[in-house]
Amino acid sequence: MLNVHHLELFYYVVEFQGITQASRLMPYGLSQPAISLQLNDLERQLGARLFQRRPFKLTPIGERVYAFIKPFFSGLKGLSEELLTRAPVLVRIAGPPVVLRDYLPPILRPLAGAFPNLSFSLKAGLQGHIEEWFESRQVDLAVTMLEGDLPRSFQHQPLLDLPLALLVPVASSLRSAEQLWKKPRIQERLISPPATDAISKAFESGLKRNAVIWDVRADMSSIELVESYVAKGFGVGVTLMVPGCSYIPEVRALPLPGFPLVPIGLIWQGEPEPVVAALMKAITAEAGLMRQQQINHLSAA
């Protein structure tokens, strides 16, 4: 019985018109002597020469063998891609609620079209939770705030830096954050994510830069809760300004110029699966568009 691997090597030698080219261009590396040795074995098994080496030319028997094996080997790549798009694929994504709610849907929609059997598992949480989920193999990819040193097993890619803002009720008399800084004592209740969150840390750093003390606080587990409680009149909230994302009608955003930006990025472990790599590429492209929106907004201002 003929060796299938030898037949595969013969297919690539014909496709690339010679052993030298095949050794360089075929999908997996193999030296010229190794290819020659195995093709000599194939010719011995067949009892005939398959091709002329220099210049390259198939013999009549070589043409017959190539015509027989070509449909199989040329169709392998297409079969692999077809199976990839049809096989059930689960991608487990983690991130803050605002990212999962507003940022991901337009990215996931075209990806779902490319992978018809694609399904998603979304887990909302802060960076500390996300690191724990990676350690226990519960997620494949995270789009989140990048803070501090990540564990060595993690890989990350910065996407963009988002500015902070204060949220006030839509009927509030406050028109800028500077109005608060001018007060001898800020009486408004401060509503923010937990003190350990990257948003709160950046905000505290900005307060110090402006020599402002603002201690009264209501901690919320997410900036969505911050937004909701501000809308109900519980105080002034700290949030992120995400390009293209709007707030609920009951609140207004006051920019915080001069405050630190909050870095957003991707976190993953190991070599990503093809569908995860495609998702990462789409997220990176969307982040580029958001950066351009930021630039356009600053230019218009």
C-alpha positions in Angstrom: 0.0 0.0 0.0 1.3 3.5 -0.9 2.4 5.8 1.9 -0.1 8.7 2.1 2.6 11.0 3.4 4.8 10.3 0.4 1.8 11.1 -1.9 1.3 14.4 0.0 4.9 15.4 -0.5 4.6 14.6 -4.2 1.5 16.8 -4.4 3.4 19.8 -2.9 6.4 19.2 -5.2 4.1 19.4 -8.2 2.2 22.4 -6.8 5.4 24.3 -6.2 7.2 23.0 -9.3 10.2 21.4 -7.6 11.6 20.0 -4.4 13.5 23.2 -3.5 10.4 25.4 -3.7 8.3 22.8 -1.9 10.7 22.6 1.0 10.3 26.4 1.5 6.6 26.9 0.8 4.8 23.8 2.0 2.7 24.2 5.2 5.2 22.3 7.4 9.0 22.5 7.3 10.9 19.6 5.7 14.4 19.7 4.2 15.2 19.1 0.5 17.1 15.8 1.2 14.3 14.4 3.3 11.8 15.2 0.6 14.0 13.6 -2.1 14.5 10.5 0.0 10.8 9.9 0.6 9.9 10.6 -3.1 12.6 8.1 -4.1 10.8 5.5 -1.9 7.5 6.4 -3.6 9.0 5.9 -7.0 10.5 2.6 -6.0 7.1 1.4 -4.8 5.5 2.4 -8.1 8.3 1.1 -10.1 8.4 4.2 -12.3 9.8 7.8 -12.3 7.2 10.4 -11.5 9.0 13.6 -12.6 12.1 15.0 -14.2 14.1 16.9 -11.6 15.7 19.6 -13.7 13.9 21.2 -15.4 10.9 20.1 -13.5 8.5 18.1 -15.6 6.0 15.3 -14.8 6.3 11.9 -16.5 3.1 10.4 -17.9 2.8 8.2 -14.8 3.5 11.2 -12.6 0.6 13.1 -14.4 -1.7 10.1 -13.7 -0.8 9.9 -10.0 -1.1 13.7 -9.6 -4.5 13.8 -11.3 -5.7 11.1 -8.8 -4.4 12.7 -5.6 -5.0 16.4 -6.4 -8.8 16.6 -5.5 -8.1 15.1 -2.1 -5.1 17.2 -1.0 -6.3 20.5 -2.6 -9.6 20.1 -0.8 -8.2 19.7 2.7 -7.9 23.4 3.5 -11.4 24.1 2.5 -12.7 21.1 4.5 -10.8 22.5 7.6 -12.3 25.9 7.2 -15.8 24.5 6.7 -15.6 22.3 9.8 -14.3 25.3 11.8 -17.3 27.4 10.8 -19.8 24.6 11.5 -18.3 23.1 14.7 -19.9 24.4 17.9 -17.6 27.1 19.3 -17.9 28.7 22.7 -16.0 31.9 23.5 -16.0 33.0 27.2 -15.6 36.7 27.5 -15.1 38.8 30.7 -15.2 42.5 31.2 -16.9 45.4 33.0 -20.7 45.6 32.4 -20.4 48.8 30.3 -18.0 47.0 27.9 -20.2 43.9 27.6 -23.3 46.0 27.2 -22.3 48.8 24.8 -18.9 47.9 23.3 -19.1 44.2 22.4 -22.5 43.8 20.6 -21.6 45.5 17.3 -18.3 43.5 17.3 -19.9 40.2 18.0 -22.6 40.5 15.4 -20.5 40.1 12.2 -18.3 37.5 14.0 -21.4 35.4 14.6 -22.1 35.6 10.9 -18.6 34.2 10.1 -19.0 31.4 12.7 -22.6 30.3 12.5 -22.4 27.9 15.5 -20.6 30.5 17.7 -22.0 31.0 21.2 -20.9 33.4 23.9 -20.6 33.2 27.7 -20.3 36.7 29.2 -19.1 37.3 32.8 -19.2 40.9 34.2 -16.7 41.8 36.8 -13.7 44.0 37.8 -10.1 43.2 37.1 -9.6 41.3 40.3 -12.5 39.0 39.5 -11.3 38.5 35.9 -7.8 37.4 37.1 -9.4 34.8 39.3 -11.6 33.6 36.4 -8.5 33.2 34.2 -6.7 31.3 37.0 -9.6 28.8 37.2 -9.9 28.6 33.4 -13.4 30.1 33.3 -12.7 32.7 30.6 -10.8 32.9 27.3 -10.6 36.6 26.7 -11.2 39.8 28.7 -11.7 43.4 27.7 -11.1 45.4 30.8 -9.2 48.1 32.6 -5.5 47.4 32.8 -4.2 48.1 36.3 -0.9 47.2 38.0 1.3 44.2 37.1 -0.5 41.2 35.7 0.5 37.6 36.5 3.3 36.3 34.4 1.0 33.8 32.6 -1.1 36.6 31.3 -0.7 38.4 28.0 -2.2 41.8 27.4 -2.6 44.4 24.7 -3.5 48.0 25.3 -6.5 49.3 23.3 -7.2 52.9 24.4 -7.3 55.3 27.3 -10.6 56.5 28.5 -11.2 59.8 30.4 -13.1 60.1 33.6 -16.3 62.2 34.1 -18.6 63.1 36.9 -22.3 62.2 36.6 -24.9 64.6 38.0 -28.7 64.5 37.8 -30.0 66.2 34.7 -31.6 69.0 36.7 -28.5 69.8 38.7 -27.2 73.3 38.8 -23.6 72.1 38.4 -22.2 72.8 34.9 -18.6 71.9 35.4 -16.4 70.0 37.9 -14.6 73.3 38.7 -17.7 74.5 40.5 -17.2 71.8 43.0 -13.4 72.4 43.4 -14.2 76.0 44.3 -16.3 75.1 47.3 -14.7 75.3 50.7 -16.2 71.9 51.5 -18.0 69.6 49.0 -21.3 68.5 50.5 -22.5 66.3 47.7 -22.3 62.5 48.3 -19.7 60.9 46.1 -20.9 57.7 44.4 -18.2 55.6 42.9 -16.9 52.0 42.2 -15.0 50.4 45.1 -11.8 52.1 46.2 -9.8 49.2 44.8 -11.2 49.7 41.3 -9.0 51.4 38.6 -11.6 54.1 38.1 -11.7 55.1 41.8 -7.9 55.0 42.0 -7.6 57.3 39.0 -10.2 59.7 40.4 -8.5 59.8 43.8 -5.2 60.7 42.0 -6.9 63.5 40.2 -8.4 64.9 43.4 -4.9 65.0 44.9 -3.6 66.9 41.8 -6.4 69.5 42.4 -5.8 69.6 46.2 -9.5 68.5 46.7 -10.7 66.4 49.6 -13.9 64.5 49.0 -14.5 61.8 51.5 -18.2 61.1 51.6 -18.7 58.1 49.5 -21.2 55.4 48.4 -19.4 52.4 46.9 -21.1 50.6 44.0 -20.0 47.4 42.4 -20.3 48.8 38.9 -20.5 52.1 37.1 -24.0 51.1 35.9 -25.1 51.2 39.5 -23.3 54.6 39.9 -25.4 55.9 37.0 -28.6 54.6 38.4 -28.1 56.0 41.9 -27.1 59.4 40.5 -30.3 59.4 38.4 -32.3 58.8 41.6 -30.7 61.8 43.3 -28.3 60.1 45.7 -25.3 62.2 44.8 -22.6 62.8 42.2 -21.0 59.8 40.5 -17.7 58.9 39.0 -17.7 57.2 35.6 -15.9 56.7 32.3 -16.5 58.5 29.1 -16.8 55.8 26.4 -16.9 57.1 22.8 -20.2 56.2 21.2 -21.9 55.2 24.4 -24.6 57.4 25.9 -25.9 57.8 29.5 -29.5 57.4 30.6 -31.6 60.6 30.1 -31.8 61.3 33.8 -28.1 62.2 34.1 -25.5 64.5 32.6 -21.7 64.0 32.3 -19.2 66.7 33.4 -15.7 66.1 32.0 -12.7 66.0 34.3 -9.8 67.6 32.4 -6.4 67.0 33.9 -7.5 63.8 35.6 -5.6 60.5 34.8 -6.9 58.4 32.0 -8.0 54.8 32.6 -6.3 52.3 30.3 -8.5 49.6 28.6 -7.0 46.5 27.0 -7.3 42.8 26.2 -6.1 40.1 28.5 -5.7 36.4 27.5 -3.5 33.4 28.2 -1.6 31.1 25.8 -2.2 30.8 22.1 -5.7 32.0 21.2 -8.0 29.8 19.2 -8.9 31.0 15.7 -12.3 32.4 16.7 -10.7 34.2 19.7 -8.0 35.6 17.5 -10.6 36.9 15.1 -12.5 38.5 18.0 -9.3 40.1 19.2 -8.7 41.5 15.8 -12.2 43.0 15.6 -12.0 44.5 19.0 -8.6 46.1 18.2 -10.1 47.6 15.0 -13.1 49.0 16.9 -10.7 50.5 19.5 -8.9 52.3 16.7 -12.2 53.8 15.6 -13.0 54.9 19.1 -9.5 56.6 19.4 -10.3 58.5 16.2 -13.7 59.6 17.7 -11.8 60.9 20.7 -9.4 62.8 18.5 -12.2 64.3 16.5 -14.1 65.3 19.6 -11.0 67.1 21.0 -10.4 68.8 17.7 -14.1 70.0 17.6 -13.8 71.2 21.2 
